[in-house]
Amino acid sequence: MIPLLDTHLGGTIIVTVIMMGFAAWTTGRAIAGTWRPYWQVIVYPLLLGFVDRGLNRAFANGELWSLSGYLIDSVFLVLVAMLAHRLTRARRMATQYPWIYERTGPLGWRERRAN
């Protein structure tokens, strides 16, 4: 067994932060890339929270029916998905519509000013 997985904290970090964080990141990017409504950035990571609880139980010997664990993990996954969504949307707005918008940073864009 991997020594880090012997502890509940180590398994939680591997499952929630690395595995499910990656899933939430790709979910946020996919929602932004397909121009879907923003509410989906919140709903899908909440569903990923259930998967996270199951994987925590399987790999880290965590509690399956822990409401506080689900809420903490799901809030983390929603925040990761929201960040990925915003980064992707800002990049797409500036690259797909360069005559209308320009980047104002990694998370924002604005209308291009007339020269």
DSSP file (Angstrom, degrees, kcal/mol; ACC not computed):
  #  RESIDUE AA STRUCTURE BP1 BP2  ACC     N-H-->O    O-->H-N    N-H-->O    O-->H-N    TCO  KAPPA ALPHA  PHI   PSI    X-CA   Y-CA   Z-CA
    1    1 A M              0   0    0      0, 0.0     5,-0.1     0, 0.0     3,-0.0   0.000 360.0 360.0 360.0 143.7    0.0    0.0    0.0
    2    2 A I    >>  -     0   0    0      1,-0.1     3,-1.1     3,-0.0     4,-0.6  -0.551 360.0-131.5 -68.8 130.4    1.2    3.5   -0.7
    3    3 A P  G >4 S+     0   0    0      0, 0.0     3,-1.1     0, 0.0     4,-0.4   0.835 104.7  57.2 -56.8 -35.1    2.2    5.2    2.6
    4    4 A L  G >4 S+     0   0    0      1,-0.3     3,-0.8     2,-0.2     7,-0.3   0.827 102.4  55.5 -66.6 -29.9    0.2    8.3    1.9
    5    5 A L  G <4 S+     0   0    0     -3,-1.1    -1,-0.3     1,-0.2     6,-0.1   0.605  88.3  78.5 -78.5 -10.1   -3.0    6.3    1.4
    6    6 A D  G << S+     0   0    0     -3,-1.1     2,-0.3    -4,-0.6    -1,-0.2   0.758  89.5  63.4 -69.0 -22.9   -2.6    4.7    4.9
    7    7 A T  S <> S-     0   0    0     -3,-0.8     4,-1.9    -4,-0.4     5,-0.2  -0.733  83.4-130.7-101.1 152.3   -4.0    7.9    6.5
    8    8 A H  H  > S+     0   0    0     -2,-0.3     4,-2.2     1,-0.2     5,-0.2   0.890 109.1  51.8 -65.0 -39.6   -7.5    9.3    5.9
    9    9 A L  H  > S+     0   0    0      2,-0.2     4,-2.4     1,-0.2    -1,-0.2   0.915 108.9  49.6 -65.4 -43.4   -6.1   12.7    5.2
   10   10 A G  H  > S+     0   0    0      1,-0.2     4,-2.2     2,-0.2    -1,-0.2   0.912 112.7  46.7 -62.8 -42.8   -3.6   11.4    2.5
   11   11 A G  H  X S+     0   0    0     -4,-1.9     4,-2.8    -7,-0.3     5,-0.3   0.882 111.3  52.1 -66.5 -37.7   -6.3    9.4    0.8
   12   12 A T  H  X>S+     0   0    0     -4,-2.2     4,-2.7     2,-0.2     5,-0.8   0.897 109.0  50.2 -65.2 -40.2   -8.7   12.4    0.9
   13   13 A I  I  X>S+     0   0    0     -4,-2.4     5,-1.6     3,-0.2     4,-0.8   0.933 114.0  44.6 -63.7 -44.8   -6.1   14.6   -0.7
   14   14 A I  I  <>S+     0   0    0     -4,-2.2     5,-2.3     3,-0.2     4,-0.3   0.945 121.9  37.2 -65.4 -46.7   -5.4   12.2   -3.5
   15   15 A V  I  <>S+     0   0    0     -4,-2.8     5,-2.8     3,-0.2     6,-0.3   0.968 127.8  30.1 -71.5 -53.4   -9.1   11.4   -4.1
   16   16 A T  I  <>S+     0   0    0     -4,-2.7     5,-0.9    -5,-0.3    -3,-0.2   0.963 127.9  33.5 -76.6 -52.6  -10.7   14.9   -3.6
   17   17 A V  I  <<S+     0   0    0     -5,-0.8    -3,-0.2    -4,-0.8    -4,-0.1   0.943 130.7  26.1 -74.0 -47.7   -8.0   17.3   -4.6
   18   18 A I  I  ><S+     0   0    0     -5,-1.6     4,-1.7    -4,-0.3    -3,-0.2   0.978 130.4  29.3 -83.5 -60.1   -6.2   15.4   -7.4
   19   19 A M  I  ><S+     0   0    0     -5,-2.3     4,-1.6     2,-0.2    -3,-0.2   0.975 131.2  32.0 -69.2 -55.5   -8.7   13.0   -8.9
   20   20 A M  I  ><S+     0   0    0     -5,-2.8     4,-2.6     2,-0.2     5,-0.2   0.805 115.5  59.4 -76.6 -27.6  -12.0   14.8   -8.4
   21   21 A G  H  ><S+     0   0    0     -5,-0.9     4,-2.4    -6,-0.3    -1,-0.2   0.909 106.6  48.6 -62.3 -41.1  -10.4   18.3   -8.7
   22   22 A F  H  X S+     0   0    0     -4,-1.7     4,-2.5     2,-0.2    -2,-0.2   0.903 110.8  50.4 -63.7 -40.9   -9.3   17.3  -12.2
   23   23 A A  H  X S+     0   0    0     -4,-1.6     4,-1.9     1,-0.2    -2,-0.2   0.906 112.0  47.1 -63.9 -41.5  -12.8   16.0  -13.0
   24   24 A A  H  X S+     0   0    0     -4,-2.6     4,-2.5     2,-0.2    -2,-0.2   0.894 110.8  53.1 -66.5 -38.9  -14.3   19.3  -11.8
   25   25 A W  H  X S+     0   0    0     -4,-2.4     4,-2.2     1,-0.2    -2,-0.2   0.937 111.7  44.1 -61.4 -47.8  -11.7   21.3  -13.8
   26   26 A T  H  X S+     0   0    0     -4,-2.5     4,-2.3     1,-0.2    -1,-0.2   0.833 111.4  55.3 -69.1 -30.3  -12.5   19.5  -17.0
   27   27 A T  H  X S+     0   0    0     -4,-1.9     4,-2.4    -5,-0.2    -2,-0.2   0.940 108.7  47.1 -64.6 -47.2  -16.2   19.8  -16.3
   28   28 A G  H  X S+     0   0    0     -4,-2.5     4,-2.0     1,-0.2    -2,-0.2   0.902 113.6  48.2 -60.9 -42.0  -15.9   23.6  -15.9
   29   29 A R  H  X S+     0   0    0     -4,-2.2     4,-2.7     2,-0.2    -1,-0.2   0.898 111.3  50.2 -65.4 -40.1  -13.9   23.8  -19.1
   30   30 A A  H  X S+     0   0    0     -4,-2.3     4,-1.5     2,-0.2    -2,-0.2   0.898 109.8  50.0 -66.6 -40.2  -16.4   21.7  -21.0
   31   31 A I  H  <>S+     0   0    0     -4,-2.4     5,-2.1     1,-0.2    -1,-0.2   0.915 115.4  43.3 -64.8 -42.1  -19.4   23.7  -19.9
   32   32 A A  H ><5S+     0   0    0     -4,-2.0     3,-1.1     1,-0.2    -2,-0.2   0.891 112.1  54.1 -69.1 -38.8  -17.6   27.0  -20.9
   33   33 A G  H 3<5S+     0   0    0     -4,-2.7    -1,-0.2     1,-0.3    -2,-0.2   0.757 112.0  43.2 -68.7 -24.8  -16.4   25.4  -24.2
   34   34 A T  T 3<5S-     0   0    0     -4,-1.5    -1,-0.3    -5,-0.1    -2,-0.2   0.286 109.2-121.4-104.0   9.7  -19.9   24.4  -25.3
   35   35 A W  T < 5 +     0   0    0     -3,-1.1    -3,-0.2    -4,-0.2    -4,-0.1   0.810  53.2 163.3  57.9  35.8  -21.5   27.6  -24.2
   36   36 A R      < -     0   0    0     -5,-2.1    -1,-0.2    -6,-0.2     5,-0.1  -0.380  47.4 -77.9 -78.7 162.9  -23.9   25.9  -21.8
   37   37 A P    >   -     0   0    0      0, 0.0     3,-1.3     0, 0.0     4,-0.3  -0.228  37.9-119.7 -64.4 153.1  -25.7   27.9  -19.1
   38   38 A Y  T >  S+     0   0    0      1,-0.3     3,-1.9     2,-0.2     4,-0.5   0.774 104.8  72.1 -67.2 -28.2  -23.8   28.9  -16.0
   39   39 A W  T >> S+     0   0    0      1,-0.3     4,-1.9     2,-0.2     3,-1.1   0.776  87.6  65.9 -60.9 -24.2  -26.0   27.0  -13.5
   40   40 A Q  H <> S+     0   0    0     -3,-1.3     4,-1.9     1,-0.3    -1,-0.3   0.759  88.2  66.9 -68.4 -23.8  -24.5   23.8  -14.8
   41   41 A V  H <4 S+     0   0    0     -3,-1.9    -1,-0.3    -4,-0.3    -2,-0.2   0.746 109.5  37.9 -66.3 -22.1  -21.2   24.8  -13.4
   42   42 A I  H <> S+     0   0    0     -3,-1.1     4,-1.2    -4,-0.5    -2,-0.2   0.834 115.9  49.8 -94.5 -40.4  -22.8   24.4  -10.0
   43   43 A V  H  X S+     0   0    0     -4,-1.9     4,-1.6     2,-0.2     3,-0.2   0.937 107.1  51.2 -69.8 -48.1  -25.0   21.4  -10.5
   44   44 A Y  H  X S+     0   0    0     -4,-1.9     4,-2.2     1,-0.2     3,-0.2   0.904 109.0  49.4 -63.5 -42.9  -22.4   19.0  -12.1
   45   45 A P  H  > S+     0   0    0      0, 0.0     4,-1.3     0, 0.0    -1,-0.2   0.835 106.2  58.2 -64.6 -28.2  -19.8   19.4   -9.4
   46   46 A L  H  X S+     0   0    0     -4,-1.2     4,-0.6    -3,-0.2    -2,-0.2   0.882 107.8  46.9 -64.5 -36.1  -22.5   18.8   -6.8
   47   47 A L  H >X S+     0   0    0     -4,-1.6     4,-1.2     1,-0.2     3,-1.0   0.876 106.9  56.8 -69.9 -37.4  -23.1   15.4   -8.5
   48   48 A L  H 3X S+     0   0    0     -4,-2.2     4,-2.6     1,-0.2    -1,-0.2   0.794  95.1  68.2 -62.3 -26.3  -19.3   14.8   -8.6
   49   49 A G  H 3X S+     0   0    0     -4,-1.3     4,-1.9     1,-0.2    -1,-0.2   0.851  97.0  51.9 -61.4 -34.5  -19.4   15.3   -4.8
   50   50 A F  H <X S+     0   0    0     -3,-1.0     4,-1.9    -4,-0.6    -1,-0.2   0.907 110.0  48.1 -67.4 -41.8  -21.4   12.0   -4.6
   51   51 A V  H  X S+     0   0    0     -4,-1.2     4,-2.6     1,-0.2     5,-0.2   0.903 109.3  54.6 -62.7 -40.9  -18.7   10.2   -6.6
   52   52 A D  H  X S+     0   0    0     -4,-2.6     4,-2.7     1,-0.2    -2,-0.2   0.900 105.5  51.8 -60.2 -42.7  -16.1   11.7   -4.4
   53   53 A R  H  X S+     0   0    0     -4,-1.9     4,-1.9     2,-0.2    -1,-0.2   0.911 111.1  48.4 -61.5 -41.8  -17.8   10.3   -1.3
   54   54 A G  H  X S+     0   0    0     -4,-1.9     4,-2.2     2,-0.2    -2,-0.2   0.907 113.0  46.4 -65.3 -42.2  -17.8    6.9   -2.9
   55   55 A L  H  X>S+     0   0    0     -4,-2.6     4,-3.0     2,-0.2     5,-0.6   0.871 109.9  54.1 -69.5 -35.7  -14.2    7.1   -3.9
   56   56 A N  H  X5S+     0   0    0     -4,-2.7     6,-2.0    -5,-0.2     4,-1.6   0.900 110.6  47.6 -62.2 -39.1  -13.2    8.4   -0.4
   57   57 A R  H  X5S+     0   0    0     -4,-1.9     4,-0.6     4,-0.3    -2,-0.2   0.918 116.6  43.1 -66.1 -42.9  -14.9    5.3    1.1
   58   58 A A  H  <5S+     0   0    0     -4,-2.2    -2,-0.2    -5,-0.1    -1,-0.2   0.909 129.5  21.6 -72.0 -43.1  -13.2    2.9   -1.3
   59   59 A F  H  <5S+     0   0    0     -4,-3.0    -3,-0.2    -5,-0.1    -2,-0.2   0.797 133.1  31.5 -99.6 -31.4   -9.7    4.3   -1.3
   60   60 A A  H  <<S-     0   0    0     -4,-1.6    -3,-0.2    -5,-0.6   -49,-0.2   0.334  96.9-120.7-113.2   5.9   -9.3    6.3    1.9
   61   61 A N     <  +     0   0    0     -4,-0.6    -4,-0.3    -5,-0.2    -3,-0.1   0.864  60.7 155.2  55.8  37.8  -11.7    4.3    4.2
   62   62 A G        -     0   0    0     -6,-2.0     2,-0.3    -9,-0.1    -1,-0.1  -0.295  51.9 -79.7 -86.9 175.5  -13.7    7.5    4.7
   63   63 A E    >   -     0   0    0      1,-0.2     3,-0.5    -2,-0.1    -1,-0.1  -0.616  31.4-158.4 -78.5 132.7  -17.3    7.8    5.7
   64   64 A L  T 3  S+     0   0    0     -2,-0.3     2,-0.5     1,-0.2    -1,-0.2   0.912  89.2  42.8 -76.2 -43.5  -19.8    7.3    2.8
   65   65 A W  T 3  S+     0   0    0    -12,-0.0     2,-0.7     4,-0.0    -1,-0.2  -0.359  76.6 137.6-103.5  52.7  -22.7    9.1    4.4
   66   66 A S    <>  -     0   0    0     -3,-0.5     4,-2.5    -2,-0.5     5,-0.2  -0.873  33.4-169.6-100.5 110.2  -20.9   12.1    5.8
   67   67 A L  H  > S+     0   0    0     -2,-0.7     4,-2.7     2,-0.2     5,-0.2   0.920  89.5  48.2 -64.8 -43.7  -22.9   15.3    5.2
   68   68 A S  H  > S+     0   0    0      2,-0.2     4,-2.5     1,-0.2     5,-0.2   0.902 112.2  49.7 -65.3 -38.9  -20.1   17.6    6.3
   69   69 A G  H  > S+     0   0    0      2,-0.2     4,-2.5     1,-0.2     5,-0.2   0.916 112.0  48.4 -63.2 -42.7  -17.6   15.7    4.1
   70   70 A Y  H  X S+     0   0    0     -4,-2.5     4,-2.8     2,-0.2     5,-0.2   0.929 113.2  47.3 -62.5 -45.5  -20.0   15.9    1.1
   71   71 A L  H  X S+     0   0    0     -4,-2.7     4,-2.4     2,-0.2     5,-0.2   0.920 114.3  45.7 -65.1 -44.1  -20.5   19.7    1.6
   72   72 A I  H  X S+     0   0    0     -4,-2.5     4,-2.0     2,-0.2    -1,-0.2   0.947 117.2  44.0 -64.2 -48.2  -16.8   20.5    2.1
   73   73 A D  H  X S+     0   0    0     -4,-2.5     4,-2.4    -5,-0.2    -2,-0.2   0.901 114.5  49.8 -63.9 -40.8  -15.8   18.4   -0.9
   74   74 A S  H  X S+     0   0    0     -4,-2.8     4,-2.6    -5,-0.2    -1,-0.2   0.881 108.4  51.9 -68.5 -37.9  -18.6   19.7   -3.1
   75   75 A V  H  X S+     0   0    0     -4,-2.4     4,-2.4    -5,-0.2    -1,-0.2   0.927 111.0  49.1 -62.4 -43.5  -17.8   23.3   -2.3
   76   76 A F  H  X S+     0   0    0     -4,-2.0     4,-2.2    -5,-0.2    -2,-0.2   0.931 112.4  47.5 -59.5 -45.8  -14.2   22.7   -3.3
   77   77 A L  H  X S+     0   0    0     -4,-2.4     4,-2.4     1,-0.2    -2,-0.2   0.876 110.9  51.0 -66.5 -37.6  -15.3   21.0   -6.5
   78   78 A V  H  X S+     0   0    0     -4,-2.6     4,-2.6     2,-0.2    -1,-0.2   0.916 110.4  49.8 -64.6 -42.6  -17.7   23.8   -7.4
   79   79 A L  H  X S+     0   0    0     -4,-2.4     4,-2.2     2,-0.2    -2,-0.2   0.903 111.2  48.7 -63.9 -40.7  -15.0   26.4   -6.8
   80   80 A V  H  X S+     0   0    0     -4,-2.2     4,-2.4     2,-0.2    -1,-0.2   0.928 113.1  47.4 -63.5 -44.6  -12.6   24.5   -9.1
   81   81 A A  H  X S+     0   0    0     -4,-2.4     4,-2.5     1,-0.2    -2,-0.2   0.887 111.0  51.5 -64.9 -38.7  -15.2   24.2  -11.8
   82   82 A M  H  X S+     0   0    0     -4,-2.6     4,-2.5     2,-0.2    -1,-0.2   0.904 110.5  48.5 -65.5 -40.4  -16.1   27.9  -11.5
   83   83 A L  H  X S+     0   0    0     -4,-2.2     4,-2.4     2,-0.2     5,-0.2   0.934 113.4  46.6 -64.0 -46.3  -12.4   28.9  -11.9
   84   84 A A  H  X S+     0   0    0     -4,-2.4     4,-2.3     1,-0.2     5,-0.2   0.892 112.5  51.2 -62.9 -39.5  -11.9   26.6  -14.9
   85   85 A H  H  X S+     0   0    0     -4,-2.5     4,-2.8    -5,-0.2    -2,-0.2   0.937 111.6  46.2 -62.7 -47.2  -15.2   27.9  -16.4
   86   86 A R  H  X S+     0   0    0     -4,-2.5     4,-2.4     2,-0.2     5,-0.2   0.902 112.8  49.3 -66.3 -41.6  -14.2   31.6  -16.0
   87   87 A L  H  X S+     0   0    0     -4,-2.4     4,-2.0     2,-0.2    -1,-0.2   0.929 115.3  44.4 -61.5 -45.0  -10.6   31.1  -17.4
   88   88 A T  H  X S+     0   0    0     -4,-2.3     4,-2.6    -5,-0.2    -2,-0.2   0.910 113.4  49.5 -67.6 -42.5  -12.0   29.2  -20.4
   89   89 A R  H  X S+     0   0    0     -4,-2.8     4,-2.6     2,-0.2     5,-0.2   0.909 111.2  49.5 -65.1 -41.8  -14.8   31.7  -21.1
   90   90 A A  H  X S+     0   0    0     -4,-2.4     4,-1.8    -5,-0.2    -1,-0.2   0.916 113.2  46.8 -63.4 -42.7  -12.4   34.7  -20.9
   91   91 A R  H  X S+     0   0    0     -4,-2.0     4,-2.1    -5,-0.2     5,-0.2   0.919 114.3  47.4 -64.8 -42.8  -10.0   33.1  -23.3
   92   92 A R  H  X S+     0   0    0     -4,-2.6     4,-2.9     1,-0.2     5,-0.4   0.885 108.9  53.1 -68.6 -38.3  -12.7   32.1  -25.7
   93   93 A M  H  X S+     0   0    0     -4,-2.6     4,-1.3     1,-0.2     8,-0.3   0.914 114.5  42.4 -62.7 -41.3  -14.4   35.5  -25.7
   94   94 A A  H  < S+     0   0    0     -4,-1.8    -2,-0.2    -5,-0.2    -1,-0.2   0.836 121.8  38.5 -76.8 -32.0  -11.1   37.2  -26.6
   95   95 A T  H  < S+     0   0    0     -4,-2.1    -2,-0.2    -5,-0.2    -3,-0.2   0.830 120.0  43.4 -88.2 -33.1   -9.9   34.7  -29.2
   96   96 A Q  H  < S+     0   0    0     -4,-2.9    -3,-0.2    -5,-0.2    -2,-0.2   0.806 128.1  28.3 -82.2 -29.0  -13.3   33.9  -30.8
   97   97 A Y    >X  +     0   0    0     -4,-1.3     4,-2.7    -5,-0.4     3,-1.4  -0.482  69.3 153.1-127.0  62.3  -14.4   37.5  -31.0
   98   98 A P  T 34 S+     0   0    0      0, 0.0    -1,-0.1     0, 0.0    -2,-0.1   0.739  72.5  58.6 -68.2 -21.5  -11.2   39.6  -31.2
   99   99 A W  T 34 S+     0   0    0     -3,-0.1     3,-0.1     1,-0.1    -5,-0.1   0.647 118.3  30.9 -80.0 -14.0  -12.9   42.5  -33.0
  100  100 A I  T <4 S+     0   0    0     -3,-1.4    12,-4.0     1,-0.2     2,-0.3   0.786 121.0  35.9-107.2 -43.1  -15.3   42.9  -30.1
  101  101 A Y  E  <  -A  111   0A   0     -4,-2.7     2,-0.3    -8,-0.3    10,-0.2  -0.811  52.9-168.6-121.8 154.3  -13.5   41.9  -26.9
  102  102 A E  E     -A  110   0A   0      8,-2.4     8,-2.2    -2,-0.3     2,-0.1  -0.969  34.0-101.0-134.5 153.7  -10.1   42.1  -25.4
  103  103 A R  E     -A  109   0A   0     -2,-0.3     6,-0.3     6,-0.2   -12,-0.0  -0.455  24.9-175.4 -73.6 143.4   -8.6   40.3  -22.4
  104  104 A T  E    S-     0   0A   0      4,-1.9     5,-0.2     1,-0.5    -1,-0.1   0.264  70.7 -42.1-115.6   6.3   -8.3   42.3  -19.1
  105  105 A G  E >  S-A  108   0A   0      3,-0.8     3,-0.5     1,-0.1    -1,-0.5  -0.916  84.0 -58.0 154.0-174.8   -6.5   39.5  -17.3
  106  106 A P  T 3  S+     0   0    0      0, 0.0   -15,-0.2     0, 0.0   -16,-0.2   0.772 133.7  33.7 -68.0 -23.6   -6.8   35.8  -16.9
  107  107 A L  T 3  S+     0   0    0    -17,-0.1     2,-0.3    -3,-0.1   -18,-0.0   0.410 114.3  53.6-111.5   1.9  -10.4   36.0  -15.6
  108  108 A G  E <   -A  105   0A   0     -3,-0.5    -4,-1.9   -18,-0.0    -3,-0.8  -0.877  45.6-175.7-139.4 167.2  -11.9   38.9  -17.5
  109  109 A W  E     -A  103   0A   0     -2,-0.3     2,-0.3    -6,-0.3    -6,-0.2  -0.954   8.9-166.3-150.3 163.9  -12.6   40.6  -20.8
  110  110 A R  E     -A  102   0A   0     -8,-2.2    -8,-2.4    -2,-0.3     2,-0.1  -0.950  38.1 -76.9-147.9 167.3  -14.1   43.9  -21.9
  111  111 A E  E     -A  101   0A   0     -2,-0.3   -10,-0.3   -10,-0.2     2,-0.2  -0.447  55.1-107.9 -67.7 140.2  -15.4   45.5  -25.1
  112  112 A R        -     0   0    0    -12,-4.0     2,-0.2    -2,-0.1    -1,-0.1  -0.477  34.0-123.8 -69.8 135.0  -12.6   46.6  -27.3
  113  113 A R        -     0   0    0     -2,-0.2     2,-0.3     1,-0.1    -1,-0.1  -0.570  24.7-109.3 -81.3 142.4  -12.3   50.4  -27.4
  114  114 A A              0   0    0     -2,-0.2    -1,-0.1     1,-0.1     0, 0.0  -0.530 360.0 360.0 -70.8 133.8  -12.5   52.2  -30.7
  115  115 A N              0   0    0     -2,-0.3    -1,-0.1    -3,-0.0    -2,-0.0   0.437 360.0 360.0 -91.0 360.0   -9.2   53.6  -31.8
